[in-house]
Amino acid sequence: MSKKLREIYEYDLIEDDGVDYTVDEWFNTIMEKTKDQLNVSDVSRMLRQRICSKVAIKRAIEMLSDDPFIGEMFEGQLMFNLYAGKEKYLKLYYHQMEPVLEKAGLMAKSHNWSSQQEKEEYMDIIAKFAQKIREETENET
């Protein structure tokens, strides 16, 4: 059975002090989930907030493997959020990202985009991501 995030990271839930904090509520909600229960909204927000980055990155890669255009508010948003993720952890998963980026690039060429600008921005982030991985790989050798 998969562990909940609070068990993996040994986090305590944020106690209710009577003040309504939606971030606290969201945090407590994701802490009660397993990695597989995290949805695109959770993962996007975790990447933006830089919370539980390793789990968020792994889950984002899984989601992008299935659908490279997945996003909460716009197509490709998860790819953008992942690219801006915590580099310290992101580089641990570069080898897993390479095939995802290759697939995304191929599919993006024939994808039905709502605008040419959206397509160009997506292709640009994929190219930047691939370049970042190439540079890191070259520095390892």
Secondary structure, 3 states (H helix, E strand, C coil): CCCEHHHHHCCCCCCCCCCCCHHHHHHHHHHCCEHHHCCHHHHHHHHHHCCCHHHHHHHHHHHHHHCCCCCCCCCCHHHHHHHCCCHHHHHHHHHHHHHHHHHHHHHHHHCCCCCHHHHHHHHHHHHHHHHHHHHHHHHHC
